[in-house]
Amino acid sequence: KRRQRKRNRRPPVGATPGVLVFPAGDETVTTRIHVIRYDRDRVEEHRSVAVDELSRLVSPGMVSWIEVEGLGHEPTIRRIAEIFRIHPLAVADIVNVPQRSKADSYDGHELLVCRQARLRDGCEFELEQVSILVGDGWVMSLHETSEDVFDPVRARIHGGALVRSMQADYLAYALVDTLVDGYYPITDAIGDDLESLEEEVVRRPSPLTLAHIHRRRRDLLTLHRIVRQQRDAVGAMMRVDHPQIGAAASVYLRDTYDHSIQISDTLESLREVALGLMDVQLSTVANRTNEVMKLLTVMSSIFIPLT
């Protein structure tokens, strides 16, 4: 069902650039908007904000973080795009999920498309597209579900951390850095799972073990591709052709870029481990088959002449 839903969110072949595709047949789809405004001295949090109130909540002198949960209500999305003058191509990249992770610059705002990873039971995980818009004094994060990994950023804002004394581009860095760091628990869980599989391969290999290894290898391929794309997107944000990202935020983005490289290298190493485990599994099964054949050959050499 998830694959079918994502397939339906793409425009038809040959459509005009900027065409938006919204979920059809679901009248319960809603879009919720939350706003956090802050400066050095105070923090204001507004829950379930009406879309027409956004213009009032974005004002000079304060940084506004606009969280949009749910991308299925077409009038709300179009009104947000109208208020903030978001380019139609940027709106299409936000709504028509999933998109490749990337960073694009438009007149008056920047768009960064990322993937949020959430660890579930064991080492299972879920991926969701998160789009981040950066403008003059405001940052907007847009995603489909109400689940996110941004609670540490909210705590830092309410706690009076460095983010309170910086501009909107630093808030964008904090969001991107949180998304990138969300891959660390997943790589650790997969690494632990591969260690347990290594013992299982040596002691009691089975077709189920081989299927488990193959599933982990596919997960690693998916994660490695996504992290590599996000690494390139973070690197693009540090270039001079992204005017909304200042020099102060670029310094911190270099640290996020290093984290992306580290995670990418770890995933590459784990993928090599998974490939090695598949080879060990096949070799162990072949060796056991050879032992059985050797025993059968000895028995045949004894009993065939007697027969």
C-alpha positions as CSV (number, residue, x, y, z in Angstrom):
1,K,0.0,0.0,0.0
2,R,2.8,2.4,0.8
3,R,4.4,1.8,-2.6
4,Q,1.1,2.4,-4.3
5,R,0.5,5.6,-2.4
6,K,4.0,7.0,-3.4
7,R,3.5,6.0,-7.0
8,N,0.2,7.9,-7.1
9,R,1.9,11.1,-5.9
10,R,3.8,11.6,-9.1
11,P,2.5,13.7,-12.0
12,P,1.5,12.1,-15.3
13,V,4.1,11.7,-18.0
14,G,4.4,15.0,-20.0
15,A,2.7,17.1,-17.4
16,T,3.5,20.8,-17.1
17,P,6.4,21.5,-14.7
18,G,5.1,22.4,-11.2
19,V,2.0,20.2,-11.4
20,L,0.9,19.1,-7.9
21,V,-0.5,15.6,-7.2
22,F,-2.5,15.3,-4.0
23,P,-4.0,12.1,-2.5
24,A,-7.4,11.3,-4.0
25,G,-10.4,9.8,-2.3
26,D,-9.5,10.6,1.3
27,E,-11.6,13.4,2.8
28,T,-10.0,13.0,6.2
29,V,-6.6,14.3,5.1
30,T,-5.7,17.5,7.0
31,T,-2.7,19.8,7.2
32,R,-1.7,21.1,10.6
33,I,0.5,24.1,11.1
34,H,2.6,24.9,14.3
35,V,4.8,28.0,14.7
36,I,7.6,28.7,17.1
37,R,8.9,32.3,17.2
38,Y,12.0,33.3,19.2
39,D,14.7,35.8,19.7
40,R,17.4,36.2,22.5
41,D,14.8,37.1,25.2
42,R,11.6,35.1,24.5
43,V,10.0,32.2,22.9
44,E,6.4,32.0,21.6
45,E,4.8,28.7,20.5
46,H,1.5,28.6,18.6
47,R,-0.3,25.3,18.0
48,S,-2.8,24.6,15.2
49,V,-2.4,27.9,13.5
50,A,-4.8,28.9,10.7
51,V,-3.0,29.4,7.4
52,D,-4.1,33.0,7.1
53,E,-2.4,33.9,10.4
54,L,1.1,33.0,9.2
55,S,1.7,36.5,7.8
56,R,1.2,38.0,11.2
57,L,3.5,35.4,12.9
58,V,6.4,36.1,10.6
59,S,7.9,39.5,11.6
60,P,11.3,41.1,11.5
61,G,13.5,40.7,14.6
62,M,12.4,37.2,15.4
63,V,13.1,33.9,13.8
64,S,9.9,31.9,12.9
65,W,9.9,28.1,12.6
66,I,6.8,27.0,10.7
67,E,6.1,23.2,11.0
68,V,3.6,21.8,8.5
69,E,2.3,18.3,9.2
70,G,0.4,16.7,6.4
71,L,0.7,17.5,2.7
72,G,-2.7,16.3,1.5
73,H,-4.9,19.4,1.9
74,E,-4.6,21.2,-1.4
75,P,-6.1,24.6,-0.5
76,T,-3.8,24.9,2.6
77,I,-0.6,24.0,0.7
78,R,-1.5,26.4,-2.2
79,R,-2.2,29.2,0.3
80,I,1.1,28.7,2.1
81,A,2.9,28.8,-1.3
82,E,1.0,32.1,-2.1
83,I,1.9,33.7,1.3
84,F,5.6,32.9,1.2
85,R,5.9,33.2,-2.6
86,I,7.3,29.7,-3.0
87,H,8.3,28.8,-6.5
88,P,6.0,26.3,-8.2
89,L,8.8,23.9,-8.8
90,A,9.7,24.0,-5.1
91,V,6.1,23.3,-4.2
92,A,6.0,20.4,-6.6
93,D,9.2,18.9,-5.0
94,I,7.5,19.2,-1.6
95,V,4.2,17.6,-2.5
96,N,5.1,15.1,-5.1
97,V,6.9,12.6,-2.8
98,P,9.3,11.0,-2.8
99,Q,12.0,13.2,-4.3
100,R,15.8,12.8,-4.4
101,S,17.6,14.6,-1.6
102,K,18.8,17.9,-3.0
103,A,19.3,21.6,-2.3
104,D,17.9,24.2,-4.7
105,S,18.0,28.0,-4.6
106,Y,15.1,30.1,-5.7
107,D,14.4,33.9,-5.5
108,G,13.9,34.7,-1.9
109,H,14.2,31.2,-0.4
110,E,16.2,28.0,-0.4
111,L,14.8,24.4,-0.6
112,L,16.4,21.4,1.0
113,V,14.8,18.0,0.5
114,C,15.9,15.3,3.0
115,R,14.9,11.9,4.3
116,Q,14.0,11.4,7.9
117,A,14.8,7.9,9.3
118,R,13.1,6.5,12.4
119,L,14.2,3.3,14.0
120,R,11.5,0.8,14.9
121,D,11.5,-2.7,16.4
122,G,15.0,-4.3,16.2
123,C,16.7,-2.7,13.3
124,E,13.7,-2.1,11.2
125,F,13.3,1.6,10.1
126,E,10.9,3.9,8.3
127,L,11.8,6.7,5.9
128,E,9.9,9.9,5.2
129,Q,10.6,12.9,3.1
130,V,11.2,16.2,5.0
131,S,11.4,19.4,3.0
132,I,13.0,22.5,4.6
133,L,12.5,26.0,3.2
134,V,14.7,28.8,4.4
135,G,13.7,32.4,3.9
136,D,14.5,35.8,5.4
137,G,13.8,35.3,9.1
138,W,11.8,32.1,8.7
139,V,12.3,28.4,8.3
140,M,9.5,26.0,7.2
141,S,9.7,22.2,7.6
142,L,7.1,20.1,5.8
143,H,6.4,16.4,6.2
144,E,3.5,14.0,5.8
145,T,3.0,12.5,9.3
146,S,3.0,14.0,12.8
147,E,6.1,12.0,13.8
148,D,9.4,13.7,13.6
149,V,12.9,13.7,15.2
150,F,13.0,17.5,16.0
151,D,12.3,17.3,19.7
152,P,15.9,18.0,20.5
153,V,15.8,21.2,18.5
154,R,12.6,22.4,20.2
155,A,14.3,21.7,23.6
156,R,17.3,23.7,22.6
157,I,15.1,26.6,21.5
158,H,13.2,26.6,24.8
159,G,16.4,26.1,26.8
160,G,18.0,29.3,25.5
161,A,20.9,27.6,23.6
162,L,23.0,29.0,20.8
163,V,20.2,28.8,18.3
164,R,18.4,31.7,20.1
165,S,21.2,34.1,19.2
166,M,21.6,33.0,15.6
167,Q,19.6,33.7,12.4
168,A,17.2,31.5,10.5
169,D,19.9,29.7,8.6
170,Y,21.3,28.3,11.8
171,L,17.9,26.9,12.6
172,A,17.9,25.2,9.2
173,Y,21.4,23.8,10.0
174,A,20.1,22.4,13.3
175,L,17.1,20.7,11.6
176,V,19.4,19.2,8.9
177,D,22.0,18.1,11.5
178,T,19.2,16.3,13.5
179,L,18.0,14.5,10.4
180,V,21.5,13.3,9.5
181,D,22.3,12.2,13.1
182,G,19.1,10.2,13.1
183,Y,20.9,7.6,10.9
184,Y,23.5,6.8,13.7
185,P,21.1,4.6,15.7
186,I,20.1,2.7,12.6
187,T,23.7,1.9,11.6
188,D,24.4,0.8,15.1
189,A,21.4,-1.5,15.1
190,I,22.2,-3.0,11.7
191,G,25.9,-3.5,12.8
192,D,24.8,-5.4,15.9
193,D,22.4,-7.5,13.8
194,L,25.2,-8.4,11.4
195,E,27.4,-9.5,14.3
196,S,24.7,-11.9,15.6
197,L,24.2,-13.2,12.0
198,E,28.0,-13.9,11.8
199,E,27.8,-16.3,14.7
200,E,24.7,-17.9,13.2
201,V,26.3,-18.4,9.8
202,V,29.3,-20.2,11.3
203,R,27.3,-22.4,13.7
204,R,24.0,-23.2,12.0
205,P,23.6,-21.8,8.5
206,S,20.1,-22.1,7.0
207,P,18.0,-20.6,4.2
208,L,16.4,-18.3,6.7
209,T,19.8,-16.9,7.7
210,L,20.6,-16.3,4.0
211,A,17.3,-14.4,3.5
212,H,18.0,-12.3,6.6
213,I,21.4,-11.3,5.3
214,H,20.0,-10.5,1.9
215,R,17.3,-8.3,3.6
216,R,20.0,-6.4,5.6
217,R,22.1,-5.9,2.4
218,R,19.1,-4.3,0.6
219,D,18.5,-2.0,3.6
220,L,22.2,-1.0,3.5
221,L,22.0,-0.2,-0.2
222,T,18.9,2.0,0.4
223,L,20.4,3.8,3.3
224,H,23.8,4.3,1.6
225,R,22.1,5.8,-1.5
226,I,20.0,8.2,0.6
227,V,22.9,9.3,2.9
228,R,25.1,9.9,-0.2
229,Q,22.4,12.2,-1.7
230,Q,21.9,14.1,1.5
231,R,25.7,14.5,1.8
232,D,25.7,16.1,-1.6
233,A,22.8,18.3,-0.7
234,V,24.5,19.6,2.5
235,G,27.6,20.2,0.5
236,A,25.6,22.3,-2.0
237,M,24.2,24.4,0.8
238,M,27.7,25.6,1.7
239,R,28.3,27.1,-1.8
240,V,28.0,30.8,-2.6
241,D,25.0,30.3,-4.9
242,H,22.8,29.8,-1.8
243,P,22.4,33.4,-0.5
244,Q,20.1,32.5,2.3
245,I,22.8,30.5,4.0
246,G,25.3,32.8,5.7
247,A,29.0,32.2,6.5
248,A,28.2,31.6,10.2
249,A,25.8,28.7,9.4
250,S,28.2,27.3,6.7
251,V,30.8,26.7,9.4
252,Y,28.4,24.4,11.3
253,L,27.2,22.8,8.1
254,R,30.7,21.5,7.5
255,D,30.3,19.5,10.7
256,T,27.0,18.0,9.4
257,Y,28.8,17.3,6.1
258,D,31.5,15.4,8.0
259,H,28.8,13.4,9.8
260,S,27.2,12.5,6.5
261,I,30.6,11.2,5.2
262,Q,31.1,9.2,8.4
263,I,27.7,7.6,8.2
264,S,28.2,6.9,4.5
265,D,31.6,5.2,5.2
266,T,30.0,3.1,8.0
267,L,27.2,1.9,5.7
268,E,29.7,1.0,3.0
269,S,31.7,-1.0,5.5
270,L,28.5,-2.8,6.8
271,R,27.6,-3.6,3.2
272,E,30.9,-5.3,2.7
273,V,30.4,-7.2,5.9
274,A,27.0,-8.4,4.6
275,L,28.5,-9.5,1.3
276,G,31.2,-11.4,3.2
277,L,28.5,-13.1,5.3
278,M,26.7,-14.2,2.2
279,D,30.0,-15.7,0.9
280,V,30.6,-17.4,4.3
281,Q,27.1,-18.8,4.3
282,L,27.4,-20.3,0.8
283,S,30.9,-21.7,1.6
284,T,29.7,-23.3,4.9
285,V,26.8,-25.0,3.2
286,A,29.1,-26.2,0.4
287,N,31.6,-27.6,2.9
288,R,28.8,-29.4,4.7
289,T,27.5,-30.8,1.5
290,N,31.0,-32.0,0.6
291,E,31.3,-33.8,4.0
292,V,28.0,-35.6,3.4
293,M,29.1,-36.6,-0.1
294,K,32.4,-37.8,1.2
295,L,30.6,-40.0,3.8
296,L,28.3,-41.4,1.1
297,T,31.2,-42.1,-1.1
298,V,32.9,-44.1,1.6
299,M,29.8,-46.1,2.4
300,S,29.3,-46.8,-1.3
301,S,32.9,-48.0,-1.7
302,I,32.2,-50.5,1.1
303,F,28.8,-51.8,0.4
304,I,28.6,-51.8,-3.5
305,P,31.4,-54.6,-3.8
306,L,29.6,-56.6,-1.1
307,T,26.3,-56.2,-2.9
